[in-house]
C-alpha cells in the first residue's frame, strides 16, 4: 500500500488543472459522503444564482477569471 504522504507529494507535482480534477474526483470515492457533498454544492449554486439575480454579486467572464487565477498561482 502506498503511503498517503507519498501520494500527496506526487499530487502536488501536478498542474493546477490536474489537481482540481483530482480534488473533484476524490470525494466521489467516499461513497455516501459524495451525496452530501453534491447536495451542498447544489445549495451553494442555488444561493449564488439567487444572489446574482438579486444583484448582490456580479458574474465574471469565465476565461478571464481562469486567466487571473493562473496569474495569481504563477502558472
N, C-alpha and C positions, 0 to 999 in steps of 0.2 A: 504494500500500500504506500502511496506517495504521501509525504508529509505536507500538511496544509501550508506551512511556511514556504516550502519549495514552490508549490503551485502559485502562491501569492507573488513570490518573487518573479516567477516566469510571466505571470499575468501582467505585472507592472511593466514588462518589456513590450507589451502590445501597444498598438496605436490607440489613440483616444476612442476612435470609432469601434475598434475591435473590443476594447474594454467595455464600452457602452453596450455592445451586443452581448457580451458575456454576462454583464450585470443584469441585463434584461432576461437572459435565459436561466440564470441560477435560481431565482425564486420559483420558476416553473418546476424545478426538480424537487421542490419541497412538498409537492402534493397538495394537501388540503389548504395549506397556507397560501398557495397561489390564488385560490378563490377569494380569500380575504384581501389579498393584495389587489386583485382585479377589481373587487368591489370598491376598495379605497381609491383606486385610480379613476374609476367611473365617477365617483362622487367628486373627486378633485376636478375632473374635466367638466362636470356639470356646474360646479361652483365657479370655475374660470369662465365658462361660457356665459353664465348669468352676470358675472361681474363685467364682462366685455359688453354685453348688451345694455347694461345699466350705465356704462361709461366710466366705471371705476378703474378699469385697466384698458390699455391700448394694445392692439395687435402689432407684432413686429414681423418684418419680412423674414421668412424662414432662412433663405440663403444668406442674407446679411447677418442674421443672428448667429448662424453657424460660423461664418467668417470671423465675426467678432470674438466668439468663444475660442476658435482656433488661435487667433492672435493673442488672446489672454493666456492661453495654455502654452504658447510658444511653438505651435506646430505649423 
